[in-house]
Amino acid sequence: MLSWILSWFLSTPPPKGMRVVRCTGLDLPALQLVLTNAFLVDSRLDSKKLEDSISLLVERKFPRAGARLALRNGKYEFQIPEHFDASTPAVAFTSENYPEPYDSASSRPSLANLQARSSEPFICDRPEIARFLRAPTCPTTGDDCLEPNTPVVHVHVTAFDDLTFVGVSASHAVFDALGTKTFVDAWMRVLSGEPLEDIPGMQWDAEPFADFAAAPVGWVQRGWFHLGFFAQLLFIVHFVWGLVRDPKECVKHVYVPKTFLEAEKKKIMQELKEAGSEEWVGSSDVLVAWWLQNVYRHRTDPTPLHLHIPVNLRDYPIFPTPSGNMELPYINNAVLSIHVEPFAVNTLGSTPLREIALRIRRAIIAYNNDVDGVRNDVGWRIANPGIVPFPCPPGATFSMQSSWRAAQFGKLDFSGTMPVGPVEGRKPKVFLVTSFATGKNMPLRESGAVEFENEDCIWMNEVRGEKDWEAIRRAGSFNWR
């Protein structure tokens, strides 16, 4: 806190040997959140190969991933070393090795549910595997990341004879989901032996949002609320009261077989066809609609629910490039959210799945068709990095439902990390990607994300209060394991 106060009154030059890029208004909202992306691979991987390759990747192709997060002169920034060496490492890399199968010790959390298959969706507890994915030296808050000479990326690998945990941790200011995909995909290409010159990288000074014009006067990011003092106070009181009533936050995994999801989508499309409608829904619309319909089935109060669906800005034609798209492998945050017209939570359980999915799809189509609105939202967010908008008005609730499906983490190829050449016809397989977060200033309850999919299923991570989960269980809308 003292360093933050002093930074407003003292003009401090950047440290010698450091290049500087300011964090944008898109990076700052989740800066205090330290997110660990967890890759679970069904083989023993070579930790040394992982360490050498990621260090090389950062030094040569993604130097901003080797930055130090800093607060200087009242502004957050990435301080990027001009040179990396033993005293200024590109990443903080730690590893543990167990010369035994994972299940050889009964004290380890069971992963059976995470490897199960079912024809019906189910909910299960998240196993306590954080110790295999973060070293004790890994930062747990944004303030920890501000410690001098702390690399922004921390990688922890725990290898067993039949399983490897790979944890990639950073302040959320460093990566969004598609930024993580860009970085990890490039890492896999280095491991496969592909020449570095063939792998696209990100220049240390890339700033695709630097030239955005400010939004028109009076504009606020659509779907978000710039509340006055008393409205903010009411929002905070409402939120804190919810924490008092249900203080323990719990994360559950939700398994959804693709056959189930496609069958639900097919029913909706058939209903639309029979009604003579030309509208359509995607499988992701149906997935979120199914989740909302069932997770709120037990609620009897008419509280408005504001649904936000994070959207990747990289492919929107809003940039000053020939195509209008971003046109560079950008790892930092490039996400806003699509706001869906509020639902009354006590009506969701009885609303046809088709109607919930259509409301989501219509919101997405309207957002995609309003390029000027997207550009203004970005301009407002970039020009107002210190303003914290609210996701709903006082008395309402909100849910952020992200999707990492476009990242295609299930297709990552770790073959280049095997201790010896892969067995003929046998490649290491990523059987789950998940995440966990620590830190402050980021309410997560009632929100979640699709984090992993393969040819058989989709896995969601959902966060709610412990008492809320028990009420959902009693309502009988889901299978539980």
C-alpha positions in Angstrom: 0.0 0.0 0.0 2.8 2.4 0.9 4.5 1.8 -2.5 1.2 2.6 -4.2 0.8 5.9 -2.4 4.4 7.0 -2.9 4.2 6.1 -6.6 1.7 9.0 -7.1 4.1 11.6 -5.7 7.5 10.4 -6.8 8.6 10.3 -10.5 10.7 7.2 -10.8 12.6 6.2 -14.0 12.4 2.6 -15.1 15.1 0.3 -13.8 18.3 0.1 -15.9 18.1 -2.6 -18.5 14.3 -2.7 -18.6 12.0 -1.8 -21.5 8.6 -0.6 -20.5 5.0 -1.2 -21.8 2.0 0.1 -19.9 -0.7 -2.4 -18.9 -3.9 -1.5 -20.8 -7.4 -1.0 -19.5 -8.1 -4.5 -20.6 -5.3 -6.0 -18.5 -6.1 -4.1 -15.3 -9.5 -5.5 -14.1 -8.0 -8.9 -13.2 -4.5 -7.9 -12.3 -4.9 -8.9 -8.7 -6.0 -12.4 -9.8 -3.2 -15.0 -10.1 -4.5 -17.7 -12.5 -3.0 -21.1 -12.9 -3.7 -23.0 -16.1 -3.4 -26.7 -15.4 -2.5 -29.2 -18.1 -2.8 -32.9 -17.1 -0.9 -35.2 -19.4 -1.2 -39.0 -19.3 2.6 -39.7 -19.5 5.8 -38.9 -17.8 7.3 -35.7 -19.4 10.9 -34.5 -19.3 11.0 -31.4 -17.0 14.4 -30.3 -18.4 13.1 -30.2 -21.9 10.1 -28.2 -20.8 12.3 -25.7 -18.9 14.8 -25.2 -21.7 12.2 -24.8 -24.4 10.0 -22.3 -22.6 13.0 -20.2 -21.6 14.2 -20.2 -25.2 10.7 -19.3 -26.4 10.4 -16.3 -24.1 13.9 -15.0 -24.9 13.6 -15.2 -28.6 9.9 -15.0 -29.5 7.8 -13.7 -26.6 9.9 -11.4 -24.4 6.9 -9.8 -22.8 6.2 -13.2 -21.2 9.5 -12.7 -19.4 8.5 -9.3 -18.0 8.3 -8.1 -14.5 5.0 -6.6 -13.4 5.6 -3.2 -11.7 3.7 -0.2 -10.3 5.7 3.0 -11.2 4.5 6.6 -11.0 1.0 5.4 -10.2 0.7 3.2 -13.3 1.0 -0.6 -13.8 3.4 -1.7 -16.4 5.4 -4.6 -17.9 9.1 -4.1 -17.4 10.8 -6.3 -20.0 14.5 -7.2 -19.5 16.8 -6.3 -22.4 18.7 -9.5 -21.6 17.9 -12.7 -19.7 20.4 -14.6 -17.6 20.7 -16.7 -14.4 20.0 -13.6 -12.3 17.2 -12.4 -14.5 15.4 -15.6 -15.7 12.9 -15.5 -18.5 10.5 -17.6 -16.4 10.4 -19.0 -12.8 10.5 -22.8 -13.4 10.3 -25.4 -10.7 9.7 -29.2 -10.9 9.3 -32.3 -8.8 9.8 -35.9 -9.8 8.2 -39.0 -8.4 9.6 -42.3 -9.7 6.2 -44.1 -9.2 2.7 -44.1 -10.5 0.4 -41.4 -9.3 -2.0 -43.7 -7.6 0.7 -45.5 -5.6 0.1 -43.2 -2.7 -3.4 -43.4 -1.3 -3.1 -39.9 0.2 -3.1 -38.3 -3.3 -6.5 -36.9 -4.5 -8.3 -39.3 -6.8 -8.6 -38.3 -10.4 -11.1 -41.0 -11.3 -14.0 -38.7 -11.9 -11.8 -36.5 -14.2 -11.0 -39.6 -16.3 -14.6 -41.0 -16.3 -17.0 -41.2 -19.2 -20.7 -41.1 -19.0 -23.7 -40.7 -21.3 -25.2 -38.2 -19.0 -23.9 -34.9 -17.5 -22.6 -35.0 -13.9 -21.1 -32.7 -11.3 -18.1 -33.6 -9.2 -15.8 -32.0 -6.6 -12.6 -30.4 -7.8 -9.7 -32.5 -6.5 -7.1 -30.6 -4.4 -4.3 -30.8 -6.9 -2.9 -27.3 -6.5 0.3 -28.5 -4.8 1.2 -30.4 -8.0 0.8 -27.2 -10.1 2.2 -24.4 -8.0 5.5 -24.2 -6.1 5.6 -22.6 -2.7 7.5 -19.7 -4.3 4.7 -19.0 -6.8 2.9 -15.6 -6.2 -0.7 -15.9 -5.0 -1.8 -12.3 -5.4 -1.1 -9.5 -7.7 0.8 -7.7 -5.0 3.2 -10.8 -4.8 3.8 -10.3 -8.5 5.1 -6.8 -7.9 8.0 -8.0 -5.8 11.3 -7.0 -7.5 12.7 -9.2 -10.2 9.7 -11.6 -10.1 9.0 -13.1 -13.5 5.4 -12.8 -14.6 5.2 -16.4 -15.6 5.8 -19.3 -13.2 5.8 -22.9 -14.4 5.6 -25.9 -12.1 5.9 -29.4 -13.3 5.2 -32.5 -11.3 6.0 -35.8 -13.0 4.9 -39.3 -12.2 5.5 -42.5 -14.2 2.1 -42.3 -15.7 1.1 -38.7 -15.4 2.5 -35.2 -15.5 1.0 -32.0 -14.1 2.1 -28.8 -15.9 1.0 -25.6 -14.2 1.4 -22.2 -15.9 0.7 -19.4 -13.5 0.6 -15.6 -14.0 -1.3 -12.5 -13.0 -4.4 -12.4 -15.2 -3.0 -9.1 -16.5 -0.5 -11.2 -18.5 -2.7 -13.7 -20.4 -6.3 -14.3 -21.4 -7.4 -17.7 -22.6 -6.5 -17.1 -26.3 -3.2 -15.5 -25.2 -2.4 -18.6 -23.2 -3.3 -20.7 -26.3 -0.9 -18.6 -28.5 1.9 -18.9 -26.0 1.5 -22.6 -25.2 1.0 -23.6 -28.9 4.3 -21.9 -29.7 5.9 -23.7 -26.8 4.7 -27.1 -28.3 6.2 -26.1 -31.7 9.6 -25.4 -30.1 9.4 -28.8 -28.3 8.6 -30.5 -31.6 11.9 -29.2 -33.1 10.3 -26.6 -35.4 12.8 -23.9 -36.3 12.3 -20.7 -34.2 12.2 -18.5 -37.3 9.1 -20.4 -38.5 7.2 -19.7 -35.2 5.3 -16.4 -35.1 6.2 -14.3 -32.1 5.2 -11.1 -30.4 7.5 -8.1 -30.3 8.2 -6.7 -26.9 6.6 -3.3 -27.8 3.5 -4.6 -29.5 0.6 -2.4 -28.5 -2.4 -3.1 -30.7 -4.8 -1.0 -28.6 -2.5 2.1 -28.4 -4.3 4.1 -31.2 -7.9 3.6 -30.2 -9.9 6.8 -30.1 -11.8 7.6 -26.9 -15.4 6.6 -27.0 -18.1 9.3 -27.4 -18.9 11.5 -24.4 -21.2 9.7 -22.1 -20.4 6.2 -23.4 -19.9 3.4 -20.9 -19.1 -0.2 -21.9 -22.4 -1.8 -23.0 -23.9 -4.1 -20.4 -21.8 -2.6 -17.6 -22.8 0.0 -15.1 -20.9 3.1 -14.1 -22.6 3.5 -10.7 -22.8 6.6 -8.5 -21.6 6.6 -4.9 -24.9 5.4 -3.3 -25.6 2.8 -6.0 -22.0 1.4 -5.5 -22.7 1.3 -1.8 -25.9 -0.6 -2.3 -24.2 -3.0 -4.7 -21.4 -3.7 -2.2 -23.9 -4.2 0.7 -25.9 -6.7 -1.4 -22.8 -8.5 -2.4 -21.3 -8.7 1.1 -24.7 -9.8 2.5 -24.6 -12.7 0.0 -21.1 -13.6 1.4 -22.4 -13.5 5.0 -25.2 -15.8 4.2 -23.1 -18.3 2.2 -19.4 -17.5 3.0 -17.6 -20.5 1.6 -16.9 -20.4 -2.1 -16.6 -23.8 -3.8 -15.6 -24.9 -7.3 -17.1 -27.9 -9.0 -16.3 -29.6 -12.3 -19.2 -30.2 -14.6 -19.0 -33.0 -17.2 -21.1 -32.8 -20.3 -21.0 -35.5 -23.0 -21.0 -34.2 -26.5 -23.7 -36.7 -27.6 -26.0 -35.2 -24.9 -25.2 -31.6 -26.0 -25.7 -32.3 -29.7 -29.0 -34.1 -29.0 -30.3 -31.0 -27.1 -29.2 -28.7 -30.0 -30.8 -31.0 -32.5 -34.1 -30.8 -30.7 -34.0 -27.0 -30.6 -33.1 -26.8 -34.3 -36.0 -29.1 -35.1 -38.4 -27.0 -33.1 -37.3 -23.9 -34.9 -37.7 -25.6 -38.3 -41.2 -26.7 -37.4 -42.0 -23.2 -36.4 -40.9 -21.9 -39.8 -38.0 -19.9 -38.2 -34.7 -19.3 -39.8 -33.0 -18.6 -36.5 -30.3 -20.9 -35.2 -28.3 -21.7 -32.1 -24.8 -23.0 -31.6 -23.8 -25.8 -29.2 -22.1 -23.2 -26.9 -25.4 -21.3 -26.7 -27.2 -24.5 -25.8 -24.6 -25.5 -23.2 -24.9 -22.2 -21.3 -28.7 -22.3 -21.6 -28.8 -25.8 -20.2 -26.6 -24.8 -17.3 -28.6 -21.7 -16.4 -31.9 -23.6 -16.7 -30.9 -26.3 -14.3 -28.6 -24.5 -11.9 -31.3 -21.9 -11.1 -34.2 -24.3 -11.0 -34.4 -24.2 -7.2 -34.7 -20.4 -7.0 -38.0 -18.8 -6.2 -37.0 -15.2 -6.1 -37.3 -12.8 -9.1 -33.7 -11.5 -8.9 -32.6 -10.3 -12.3 -29.6 -12.3 -13.6 -27.2 -10.4 -15.9 -25.4 -12.9 -18.1 -22.0 -11.8 -19.6 -20.2 -13.9 -22.2 -16.6 -12.9 -22.7 -15.6 -12.4 -26.3 -12.2 -12.4 -28.0 -11.5 -9.1 -29.7 -8.6 -10.3 -31.9 -10.8 -11.2 -34.8 -13.1 -8.2 -34.8 -12.5 -5.7 -37.7 -11.7 -2.8 -35.3 -7.9 -2.5 -35.7 -5.9 -0.1 -38.0 -4.6 -3.0 -40.1 -5.3 -3.9 -43.8 -7.8 -6.6 -42.7 -9.1 -4.8 -39.7 -8.2 -7.7 -37.4 -5.3 -7.7 -34.9 -2.9 -9.6 -37.1 -0.4 -10.5 -34.5 0.1 -13.3 -31.9 -0.9 -11.2 -28.9 -0.7 -12.8 -25.5 -2.1 -10.1 -23.2 -5.8 -9.4 -22.6 -8.0 -8.7 -25.6 -11.4 -9.6 -24.1 -14.6 -7.7 -23.5 -18.1 -9.3 -22.8 -21.4 -9.6 -24.5 -24.3 -8.7 -22.3 -27.5 -10.8 -22.5 -30.9 -9.3 -21.6 -31.5 -10.2 -18.0 -33.4 -13.2 -16.9 -35.5 -13.4 -13.7 -33.9 -16.4 -11.9 -37.2 -17.9 -10.8 -38.3 -18.3 -14.4 -35.2 -20.0 -15.8 -36.2 -23.5 -14.6 -39.5 -23.3 -16.4 -38.4 -21.4 -19.6 -37.9 -23.7 -22.6 -34.3 -24.4 -23.4 -34.9 -23.1 -26.9 -35.9 -19.6 -25.6 -32.9 -19.3 -23.3 -30.5 -20.3 -26.1 -32.1 -18.0 -28.6 -31.8 -15.0 -26.2 -28.1 -15.8 -25.9 -27.6 -16.2 -29.7 -29.5 -13.0 -30.5 -27.3 -11.0 -28.1 -24.2 -12.4 -29.8 -25.5 -11.6 -33.3 -26.4 -8.1 -32.3 -23.0 -7.5 -30.8 -21.2 -8.9 -33.8 -23.2 -6.7 -36.1 -22.4 -3.5 -34.2 -18.7 -3.0 -35.0 -18.8 0.7 -34.1 -20.2 -0.3 -30.7 -17.4 -2.8 -30.2 -14.9 -0.1 -31.2 -16.4 2.4 -28.7 -16.4 -0.2 -25.9 -12.7 -0.8 -26.5 -12.0 2.9 -26.7 -13.9 3.5 -23.4 -12.1 0.7 -21.6 -8.6 1.8 -22.9 -9.3 5.5 -22.1 -10.6 4.8 -18.6 -8.3 2.2 -17.0 -9.0 3.4 -13.5 -12.8 3.1 -13.7 -14.3 -0.1 -12.4 -17.7 -0.6 -14.0 -20.2 -3.0 -12.4 -21.6 -6.1 -14.1 -25.2 -5.5 -12.8 -27.1 -2.8 -10.9 -27.8 -3.1 -7.2 -30.3 -5.8 -6.3 -29.4 -7.9 -9.3 -26.9 -10.7 -9.7 -24.6 -11.6 -12.5 -22.8 -14.6 -14.2 -19.7 -14.6 -16.3 -19.7 -17.7 -18.5 -16.5 -18.0 -20.5 -15.6 -20.5 -23.1 -12.1 -21.7 -23.9 -13.3 -24.0 -26.7 -11.5 -21.9 -29.3 -8.2 -22.5 -27.5 -8.4 -26.3 -28.4 -6.2 -27.2 -25.4 -7.2 -30.9 -25.9 -5.2 -30.9 -29.1 -1.9 -29.9 -27.5 0.9 -32.3 -28.5 3.5 -32.9 -25.8 5.4 -35.5 -27.8 8.5 -33.4 -27.8 8.7 -33.6 -24.0 8.9 -37.4 -23.6 12.1 -38.6 -21.8 12.8 -40.8 -24.8 11.2 -40.9 -28.2 7.4 -41.7 -28.0 6.5 -45.3 -28.2 5.4 -46.3 -31.7 1.7 -45.2 -32.1 1.6 -43.7 -28.6 1.6 -40.0 -28.0 1.2 -38.3 -24.7 -2.4 -37.1 -24.4 -3.8 -34.1 -22.5 -6.8 -35.6 -20.7 -7.8 -32.5 -18.8 -7.2 -28.7 -18.8 -8.5 -26.8 -15.8 -7.6 -23.7 -13.8 -7.7 -22.2 -10.3 -7.3 -18.7 -9.1 -6.1 -16.9 -6.0 -6.0 -13.2 -5.2 -8.5 -10.5 -4.5 -10.9 -8.0 -6.0 -12.4 -10.4 -8.4 -15.8 -11.9 -7.5 -16.1 -15.3 -9.2 -19.2 -16.9 -7.6 -22.1 -17.8 -10.0 -19.6 -17.7 -12.8 -17.6 -20.3 -14.7 -15.9 -21.4 -17.9 -15.8 -24.2 -20.4 -12.1 -25.1 -20.0 -11.6 -28.3 -21.9 -13.1 -30.5 -24.6 -12.1 -33.5 -26.5 -13.9 -35.8 -29.0 -16.1 -37.2 -26.2 -17.0 -34.5 -23.8 -16.8 -30.9 -22.4 -15.6 -30.0 -18.9 -16.8 -26.8 -17.2 -15.5 -25.2 -14.0 -18.3 -23.5 -12.0 -18.0 -21.4 -8.8 -20.8 -21.0 -6.3 -21.3 -20.8 -2.5 -21.3 -24.0 -0.5 -24.9 -23.6 0.6 -26.0 -22.8 -2.9 -24.4 -26.0 -4.2 -26.3 -27.9 -1.5 -29.6 -26.3 -2.6 -28.8 -27.2 -6.2 -28.1 -30.8 -5.2 -31.4 -31.1 -3.3 -33.3 -29.8 -6.4 -32.3 -32.9 -8.2 -31.5 -31.3 -11.5 -28.1 -33.0 -11.9 -26.3 -36.3 -11.4 -23.6 -36.0 -8.8 -20.4 -38.0 -8.2 
